[in-house]
Amino acid sequence: MHGDHSLLGAEDPAPVILTNPQGVSAFLLVCDHAGRHVPARLGDLGVGAADWERHIAWDIGAAGVCAALAPALGAVGIEQAYSRLVIDCNRQPGHPTSIAPRSDGTEVPGNQGLGEASKAARVAEIFRPYHDAIAAEIDRRMAIGQPTVLVAMHSFTPVFGGVRRPWQAAVLHNRDPRLGHALAAEMKAAGFHVGDNEPYRLSDESDYTVPVHAERRGLPYVELEIRQDLIGDRAGQARWARLLSAALPRALAAVQAGRGAAGGD
């Protein structure tokens, strides 16, 4: 680490990617693992080129879905440009997998034996600007009375630990399952096999974005996972953006009609 403990240089991209920033929809799309940039000062973290193509580096396909879905919904999109191997922006700083020394069998030498200053630089220059951008957008909307429905976009690998995952998508939720269940119903009606808190569960311990930005504020939300082989190319990403641009508004309307607004005021 350089003596000033700074991390990002002039040649490095900004950590936050804004898509369709003029969007006026209630939906706000966020993508914690959209990119796989690494600060130039960190090199390749000691990770081989083949592993940078894997799910350990980013959520394959998620950024492409967001890029197509945000304008289709008229929604603002906020995405993280840096790889989850640099810092996982869906983990509380200090969590064992926030800066993972090993990921799905791959050693990450550049994350091992880090000093506190090096860890703090990743939080300050990558993690914090991303979450500050989300918080600022929600604050702006609340100030003008614009509703916010948080949609956290992720993707999952079709095979993990040698086991094939049957779901094409999954909805994750913690305290408020209503929008997730309504969206799952829409996708199931279209013929999709949809997991409910599987293959992952959303919790305060394992997640950061939804608990902090949605649940603490009482906002409706869904964390959506799409299987990576279905969105690995632009055609698949466009197909899922079309599906979701219709299904999300219908799911929200169903929640509002059935039991009032899905959280919040």
TORKOL-4160 file (C-alpha; in steps of 0.2 Angstrom, whole numbers, padded with zeros to 4 digits, m for minus):
265
<pt num="1" X="0000" Y="0000" Z="0000"/>
<pt num="2" X="0006" Y="0017" Z="m0004"/>
<pt num="3" X="0011" Y="0028" Z="0010"/>
<pt num="4" X="m0004" Y="0040" Z="0009"/>
<pt num="5" X="m0015" Y="0024" Z="0010"/>
<pt num="6" X="m0025" Y="0031" Z="m0005"/>
<pt num="7" X="m0032" Y="0017" Z="m0016"/>
<pt num="8" X="m0040" Y="0024" Z="m0032"/>
<pt num="9" X="m0029" Y="0034" Z="m0044"/>
<pt num="10" X="m0033" Y="0046" Z="m0059"/>
<pt num="11" X="m0033" Y="0031" Z="m0071"/>
<pt num="12" X="m0046" Y="0021" Z="m0061"/>
<pt num="13" X="m0065" Y="0022" Z="m0064"/>
<pt num="14" X="m0077" Y="0030" Z="m0052"/>
<pt num="15" X="m0084" Y="0017" Z="m0041"/>
<pt num="16" X="m0102" Y="0022" Z="m0044"/>
<pt num="17" X="m0111" Y="0019" Z="m0061"/>
<pt num="18" X="m0127" Y="0028" Z="m0064"/>
<pt num="19" X="m0140" Y="0022" Z="m0077"/>
<pt num="20" X="m0155" Y="0032" Z="m0082"/>
<pt num="21" X="m0152" Y="0045" Z="m0068"/>
<pt num="22" X="m0167" Y="0056" Z="m0074"/>
<pt num="23" X="m0179" Y="0041" Z="m0071"/>
<pt num="24" X="m0195" Y="0045" Z="m0062"/>
<pt num="25" X="m0201" Y="0028" Z="m0058"/>
<pt num="26" X="m0204" Y="0022" Z="m0040"/>
<pt num="27" X="m0192" Y="0008" Z="m0044"/>
<pt num="28" X="m0174" Y="0011" Z="m0039"/>
<pt num="29" X="m0162" Y="m0003" Z="m0046"/>
<pt num="30" X="m0146" Y="m0006" Z="m0037"/>
<pt num="31" X="m0132" Y="m0019" Z="m0041"/>
<pt num="32" X="m0119" Y="m0022" Z="m0028"/>
<pt num="33" X="m0109" Y="m0034" Z="m0039"/>
<pt num="34" X="m0111" Y="m0026" Z="m0057"/>
<pt num="35" X="m0093" Y="m0023" Z="m0061"/>
<pt num="36" X="m0076" Y="m0032" Z="m0060"/>
<pt num="37" X="m0064" Y="m0017" Z="m0060"/>
<pt num="38" X="m0049" Y="m0018" Z="m0049"/>
<pt num="39" X="m0039" Y="m0002" Z="m0044"/>
<pt num="40" X="m0023" Y="m0001" Z="m0053"/>
<pt num="41" X="m0013" Y="m0001" Z="m0037"/>
<pt num="42" X="m0019" Y="m0018" Z="m0033"/>
<pt num="43" X="m0015" Y="m0027" Z="m0049"/>
<pt num="44" X="m0024" Y="m0043" Z="m0051"/>
<pt num="45" X="m0025" Y="m0047" Z="m0033"/>
<pt num="46" X="m0014" Y="m0063" Z="m0037"/>
<pt num="47" X="m0030" Y="m0071" Z="m0045"/>
<pt num="48" X="m0028" Y="m0079" Z="m0062"/>
<pt num="49" X="m0036" Y="m0073" Z="m0078"/>
<pt num="50" X="m0049" Y="m0088" Z="m0079"/>
<pt num="51" X="m0055" Y="m0084" Z="m0062"/>
<pt num="52" X="m0059" Y="m0066" Z="m0067"/>
<pt num="53" X="m0072" Y="m0073" Z="m0079"/>
<pt num="54" X="m0081" Y="m0083" Z="m0064"/>
<pt num="55" X="m0095" Y="m0078" Z="m0053"/>
<pt num="56" X="m0082" Y="m0075" Z="m0039"/>
<pt num="57" X="m0077" Y="m0058" Z="m0048"/>
<pt num="58" X="m0094" Y="m0051" Z="m0051"/>
<pt num="59" X="m0113" Y="m0056" Z="m0054"/>
<pt num="60" X="m0112" Y="m0062" Z="m0072"/>
<pt num="61" X="m0126" Y="m0053" Z="m0082"/>
<pt num="62" X="m0133" Y="m0043" Z="m0069"/>
<pt num="63" X="m0126" Y="m0026" Z="m0075"/>
<pt num="64" X="m0133" Y="m0030" Z="m0093"/>
<pt num="65" X="m0150" Y="m0033" Z="m0086"/>
<pt num="66" X="m0149" Y="m0017" Z="m0076"/>
<pt num="67" X="m0144" Y="m0007" Z="m0091"/>
<pt num="68" X="m0159" Y="m0013" Z="m0101"/>
<pt num="69" X="m0171" Y="m0013" Z="m0086"/>
<pt num="70" X="m0168" Y="0004" Z="m0079"/>
<pt num="71" X="m0174" Y="0014" Z="m0095"/>
<pt num="72" X="m0188" Y="0001" Z="m0098"/>
<pt num="73" X="m0195" Y="0005" Z="m0081"/>
<pt num="74" X="m0191" Y="0023" Z="m0081"/>
<pt num="75" X="m0180" Y="0019" Z="m0066"/>
<pt num="76" X="m0164" Y="0025" Z="m0059"/>
<pt num="77" X="m0150" Y="0012" Z="m0058"/>
<pt num="78" X="m0135" Y="0013" Z="m0046"/>
<pt num="79" X="m0122" Y="0000" Z="m0049"/>
<pt num="80" X="m0105" Y="m0004" Z="m0041"/>
<pt num="81" X="m0090" Y="m0004" Z="m0054"/>
<pt num="82" X="m0077" Y="m0013" Z="m0044"/>
<pt num="83" X="m0076" Y="m0032" Z="m0041"/>
<pt num="84" X="m0083" Y="m0040" Z="m0026"/>
<pt num="85" X="m0065" Y="m0048" Z="m0024"/>
<pt num="86" X="m0059" Y="m0030" Z="m0020"/>
<pt num="87" X="m0073" Y="m0027" Z="m0007"/>
<pt num="88" X="m0090" Y="m0035" Z="m0007"/>
<pt num="89" X="m0103" Y="m0020" Z="m0006"/>
<pt num="90" X="m0116" Y="m0032" Z="0000"/>
<pt num="91" X="m0107" Y="m0036" Z="0016"/>
<pt num="92" X="m0105" Y="m0025" Z="0032"/>
<pt num="93" X="m0086" Y="m0020" Z="0033"/>
<pt num="94" X="m0077" Y="m0031" Z="0044"/>
<pt num="95" X="m0088" Y="m0046" Z="0039"/>
<pt num="96" X="m0077" Y="m0062" Z="0035"/>
<pt num="97" X="m0082" Y="m0061" Z="0017"/>
<pt num="98" X="m0081" Y="m0042" Z="0015"/>
<pt num="99" X="m0063" Y="m0043" Z="0008"/>
<pt num="100" X="m0062" Y="m0062" Z="0005"/>
<pt num="101" X="m0045" Y="m0071" Z="0007"/>
<pt num="102" X="m0052" Y="m0085" Z="m0003"/>
<pt num="103" X="m0068" Y="m0087" Z="m0014"/>
<pt num="104" X="m0076" Y="m0103" Z="m0020"/>
<pt num="105" X="m0060" Y="m0112" Z="m0019"/>
<pt num="106" X="m0049" Y="m0098" Z="m0026"/>
<pt num="107" X="m0035" Y="m0090" Z="m0016"/>
<pt num="108" X="m0035" Y="m0071" Z="m0016"/>
<pt num="109" X="m0017" Y="m0067" Z="m0011"/>
<pt num="110" X="m0020" Y="m0048" Z="m0013"/>
<pt num="111" X="m0033" Y="m0050" Z="0001"/>
<pt num="112" X="m0022" Y="m0059" Z="0013"/>
<pt num="113" X="m0013" Y="m0051" Z="0028"/>
<pt num="114" X="m0020" Y="m0034" Z="0025"/>
<pt num="115" X="m0017" Y="m0020" Z="0037"/>
<pt num="116" X="m0031" Y="m0010" Z="0044"/>
<pt num="117" X="m0026" Y="0005" Z="0033"/>
<pt num="118" X="m0027" Y="m0005" Z="0017"/>
<pt num="119" X="m0044" Y="m0012" Z="0022"/>
<pt num="120" X="m0050" Y="0006" Z="0027"/>
<pt num="121" X="m0045" Y="0013" Z="0010"/>
<pt num="122" X="m0056" Y="0000" Z="0001"/>
<pt num="123" X="m0071" Y="0004" Z="0012"/>
<pt num="124" X="m0068" Y="0023" Z="0011"/>
<pt num="125" X="m0065" Y="0024" Z="m0008"/>
<pt num="126" X="m0076" Y="0010" Z="m0015"/>
<pt num="127" X="m0089" Y="0004" Z="m0003"/>
<pt num="128" X="m0094" Y="0020" Z="0005"/>
<pt num="129" X="m0096" Y="0031" Z="m0011"/>
<pt num="130" X="m0108" Y="0017" Z="m0018"/>
<pt num="131" X="m0119" Y="0016" Z="m0003"/>
<pt num="132" X="m0118" Y="0035" Z="0000"/>
<pt num="133" X="m0125" Y="0037" Z="m0018"/>
<pt num="134" X="m0140" Y="0025" Z="m0014"/>
<pt num="135" X="m0144" Y="0034" Z="0002"/>
<pt num="136" X="m0143" Y="0051" Z="m0007"/>
<pt num="137" X="m0155" Y="0046" Z="m0020"/>
<pt num="138" X="m0167" Y="0039" Z="m0007"/>
<pt num="139" X="m0165" Y="0055" Z="0003"/>
<pt num="140" X="m0169" Y="0066" Z="m0013"/>
<pt num="141" X="m0184" Y="0056" Z="m0017"/>
<pt num="142" X="m0191" Y="0057" Z="0001"/>
<pt num="143" X="m0188" Y="0076" Z="0001"/>
<pt num="144" X="m0200" Y="0078" Z="m0014"/>
<pt num="145" X="m0212" Y="0064" Z="m0009"/>
<pt num="146" X="m0207" Y="0052" Z="m0023"/>
<pt num="147" X="m0210" Y="0034" Z="m0018"/>
<pt num="148" X="m0196" Y="0022" Z="m0018"/>
<pt num="149" X="m0196" Y="0003" Z="m0021"/>
<pt num="150" X="m0179" Y="m0004" Z="m0020"/>
<pt num="151" X="m0174" Y="m0018" Z="m0032"/>
<pt num="152" X="m0157" Y="m0026" Z="m0028"/>
<pt num="153" X="m0151" Y="m0036" Z="m0043"/>
<pt num="154" X="m0140" Y="m0051" Z="m0042"/>
<pt num="155" X="m0136" Y="m0067" Z="m0051"/>
<pt num="156" X="m0131" Y="m0084" Z="m0046"/>
<pt num="157" X="m0121" Y="m0098" Z="m0054"/>
<pt num="158" X="m0131" Y="m0113" Z="m0062"/>
<pt num="159" X="m0120" Y="m0126" Z="m0053"/>
<pt num="160" X="m0112" Y="m0124" Z="m0036"/>
<pt num="161" X="m0102" Y="m0137" Z="m0026"/>
<pt num="162" X="m0106" Y="m0150" Z="m0040"/>
<pt num="163" X="m0125" Y="m0148" Z="m0038"/>
<pt num="164" X="m0136" Y="m0141" Z="m0052"/>
<pt num="165" X="m0148" Y="m0127" Z="m0047"/>
<pt num="166" X="m0165" Y="m0129" Z="m0054"/>
<pt num="167" X="m0172" Y="m0112" Z="m0051"/>
<pt num="168" X="m0171" Y="m0099" Z="m0065"/>
<pt num="169" X="m0173" Y="m0085" Z="m0053"/>
<pt num="170" X="m0176" Y="m0082" Z="m0035"/>
<pt num="171" X="m0183" Y="m0069" Z="m0024"/>
<pt num="172" X="m0175" Y="m0065" Z="m0007"/>
<pt num="173" X="m0183" Y="m0056" Z="0008"/>
<pt num="174" X="m0180" Y="m0054" Z="0026"/>
<pt num="175" X="m0193" Y="m0044" Z="0036"/>
<pt num="176" X="m0205" Y="m0040" Z="0022"/>
<pt num="177" X="m0209" Y="m0054" Z="0009"/>
<pt num="178" X="m0223" Y="m0046" Z="0001"/>
<pt num="179" X="m0216" Y="m0039" Z="m0015"/>
<pt num="180" X="m0204" Y="m0054" Z="m0017"/>
<pt num="181" X="m0219" Y="m0066" Z="m0016"/>
<pt num="182" X="m0229" Y="m0055" Z="m0028"/>
<pt num="183" X="m0215" Y="m0055" Z="m0040"/>
<pt num="184" X="m0212" Y="m0074" Z="m0038"/>
<pt num="185" X="m0231" Y="m0076" Z="m0042"/>
<pt num="186" X="m0229" Y="m0066" Z="m0058"/>
<pt num="187" X="m0214" Y="m0076" Z="m0064"/>
<pt num="188" X="m0222" Y="m0093" Z="m0060"/>
<pt num="189" X="m0237" Y="m0088" Z="m0069"/>
<pt num="190" X="m0226" Y="m0085" Z="m0084"/>
<pt num="191" X="m0219" Y="m0103" Z="m0082"/>
<pt num="192" X="m0203" Y="m0100" Z="m0073"/>
<pt num="193" X="m0196" Y="m0110" Z="m0058"/>
<pt num="194" X="m0193" Y="m0097" Z="m0045"/>
<pt num="195" X="m0184" Y="m0100" Z="m0028"/>
<pt num="196" X="m0190" Y="m0092" Z="m0012"/>
<pt num="197" X="m0175" Y="m0087" Z="m0001"/>
<pt num="198" X="m0165" Y="m0101" Z="m0010"/>
<pt num="199" X="m0152" Y="m0104" Z="m0016"/>
<pt num="200" X="m0148" Y="m0089" Z="m0004"/>
<pt num="201" X="m0157" Y="m0081" Z="0011"/>
<pt num="202" X="m0157" Y="m0063" Z="0015"/>
<pt num="203" X="m0152" Y="m0058" Z="0033"/>
<pt num="204" X="m0144" Y="m0044" Z="0043"/>
<pt num="205" X="m0129" Y="m0054" Z="0045"/>
<pt num="206" X="m0126" Y="m0060" Z="0026"/>
<pt num="207" X="m0132" Y="m0044" Z="0018"/>
<pt num="208" X="m0130" Y="m0025" Z="0019"/>
<pt num="209" X="m0139" Y="m0016" Z="0005"/>
<pt num="210" X="m0157" Y="m0022" Z="0008"/>
<pt num="211" X="m0157" Y="m0021" Z="0027"/>
<pt num="212" X="m0149" Y="m0004" Z="0028"/>
<pt num="213" X="m0157" Y="0005" Z="0013"/>
<pt num="214" X="m0174" Y="m0003" Z="0012"/>
<pt num="215" X="m0178" Y="m0011" Z="0029"/>
<pt num="216" X="m0172" Y="0003" Z="0040"/>
<pt num="217" X="m0182" Y="0015" Z="0031"/>
<pt num="218" X="m0198" Y="0004" Z="0029"/>
<pt num="219" X="m0197" Y="0004" Z="0010"/>
<pt num="220" X="m0204" Y="m0010" Z="m0001"/>
<pt num="221" X="m0191" Y="m0021" Z="m0009"/>
<pt num="222" X="m0186" Y="m0037" Z="m0017"/>
<pt num="223" X="m0168" Y="m0044" Z="m0019"/>
<pt num="224" X="m0169" Y="m0053" Z="m0036"/>
<pt num="225" X="m0157" Y="m0067" Z="m0041"/>
<pt num="226" X="m0156" Y="m0073" Z="m0059"/>
<pt num="227" X="m0147" Y="m0089" Z="m0065"/>
<pt num="228" X="m0131" Y="m0083" Z="m0074"/>
<pt num="229" X="m0133" Y="m0095" Z="m0089"/>
<pt num="230" X="m0149" Y="m0086" Z="m0093"/>
<pt num="231" X="m0142" Y="m0069" Z="m0094"/>
<pt num="232" X="m0124" Y="m0072" Z="m0100"/>
<pt num="233" X="m0127" Y="m0063" Z="m0116"/>
<pt num="234" X="m0136" Y="m0047" Z="m0122"/>
<pt num="235" X="m0151" Y="m0057" Z="m0129"/>
<pt num="236" X="m0154" Y="m0065" Z="m0112"/>
<pt num="237" X="m0151" Y="m0049" Z="m0103"/>
<pt num="238" X="m0164" Y="m0040" Z="m0114"/>
<pt num="239" X="m0176" Y="m0055" Z="m0112"/>
<pt num="240" X="m0176" Y="m0054" Z="m0093"/>
<pt num="241" X="m0177" Y="m0035" Z="m0094"/>
<pt num="242" X="m0193" Y="m0036" Z="m0104"/>
<pt num="243" X="m0200" Y="m0049" Z="m0092"/>
<pt num="244" X="m0196" Y="m0039" Z="m0077"/>
<pt num="245" X="m0202" Y="m0022" Z="m0084"/>
<pt num="246" X="m0219" Y="m0030" Z="m0085"/>
<pt num="247" X="m0219" Y="m0041" Z="m0070"/>
<pt num="248" X="m0212" Y="m0028" Z="m0057"/>
<pt num="249" X="m0226" Y="m0015" Z="m0059"/>
<pt num="250" X="m0239" Y="m0029" Z="m0059"/>
<pt num="251" X="m0231" Y="m0036" Z="m0043"/>
<pt num="252" X="m0231" Y="m0020" Z="m0034"/>
<pt num="253" X="m0249" Y="m0016" Z="m0039"/>
<pt num="254" X="m0254" Y="m0033" Z="m0032"/>
<pt num="255" X="m0246" Y="m0029" Z="m0016"/>
<pt num="256" X="m0254" Y="m0012" Z="m0015"/>
<pt num="257" X="m0271" Y="m0018" Z="m0019"/>
<pt num="258" X="m0270" Y="m0033" Z="m0007"/>
<pt num="259" X="m0263" Y="m0026" Z="0009"/>
<pt num="260" X="m0259" Y="m0008" Z="0006"/>
<pt num="261" X="m0242" Y="m0001" Z="0002"/>
<pt num="262" X="m0228" Y="m0014" Z="0004"/>
<pt num="263" X="m0219" Y="m0005" Z="0018"/>
<pt num="264" X="m0215" Y="0013" Z="0021"/>
<pt num="265" X="m0227" Y="0028" Z="0021"/>
